[in-house]
Amino acid sequence: MKDLKYLFAYTVPLSAFISFESHGFGTYAAVLYAFVVLPAFDLIFGEDSSNLTKEDARNKKNKWLFDLMLYLNLPLVFGLLFHVFSKFEQNEYLTYEIIGLGLSAGILLATNGINVAHELGHRKTYINRFISKCLYMPCLYMHFYIEHNFGHHLNVATSEDGATAKYNQSLYSFWITSVSKQYIDAWRHQMQLLKSQKSSFVSVKNDMLWYHLIQPIYLLLIYYVFSLNVMLFAIGIAVVSFLFLESINYIEHYGLKRFKGSSGRYERVQPYHSWNSNFNIGRIVLYELTRHSDHHYKSTKKYQILESYENSPTLPLGYPASILLSFIPPLWFFIINPLVPSDMKKNKSMR
């Protein structure tokens, strides 16, 4: 029965469905669930830093149930998107209701779209990577697949990584630098991949070209099936979703650095180069994303067997509450800055 705990991750789509069925302040149901109910649950149910035994990890590693719970997010996300697009087309909403629907849909895409896409994007089989890219598509962030796998995991906690927030950098500044740099770096990594494969820019192997074809087709299809207003709404919720993702990136590596040794090479990525959180509910809802240190230490490790490390910097709150905290930079700095390892917050760049 313990394996079924990850079914709780579907409560976010459920809250989104309630939002889509509502009018008035009910359209904010997913927002309230993500930033009020889940943080409260984290405090009530507490933390657990224990790890699986080697035998349990071995048994769970290839258990089909854990993969199925990820795969089911594909029809769930697209089904709910079709539902909210239909509602948006058929009903008249006030401005504040449109904002509520947009934020709720964006949260759905970020948690059960991008987050699941991130997990599956690290898998080796074609079907896993295909589903990953499908889930990135409505977020208009397909290039993240390339940058995350070929850039972020190599450059994390250095100045070369757009997804690592600098010490004393605000979330809003980070949104600008991270979104722009990751897009540019995705093209750079794509060109390097093409060169290594001896392929030209105009090639079926140029995934970035495919992404810039597939995403506009997705939007045009929405325009054709629904309307221009629904298409604009789809663009809006995509922006919300990837800014939510970047908020997670912000809290995952804020202020942490890797330094160069005498050889001129960066030290190997270690568990202390990512922030962890062991709050139980946040772990389940985000498919163990909060055990981020182990994910970076061993990126191909499946979510259900990720471990907690004693030497990882630990957030005092769960991920939902930490994201909310990051929206208020002075308060974030006041609470988190003292927890950043002292050698990492000295006034020297991430060389």
Buried (B, 14 or more C-beta within 10 A) or exposed (E): EEEEBBEEBBBBBBBBBBBBEBBEEBBBBBBBBBBEBBBEBBBEBEBEEEBBEEEEBEEBEEEEEBBEBBBBBBEBBBEBBEBBBBBBBEEEBEEEBBBBBBBBBBBBBBBBBBBBBBBBBBBEEEEBBEBBBBBBBBBBBBBBBBBBBBBBBEBBBBEBBBBBBBBBBBBEBBBEBBBEBBBEBBEEBBEEBBEEEEEEEEEEEBBBBEBEEBBEEBBEEBBEEBBEEBBEBBEBBBBBBBBBBBBBBBBBBBBBBBEEEEEEEBBEBBBBBBBBBBBBBBBBBBBBBBBBBBBBBBEEBBBBBBBBBEEBBBBEBBBBBBBBBBEEBEEBBEBBEEBBEEEBBEEEEBE
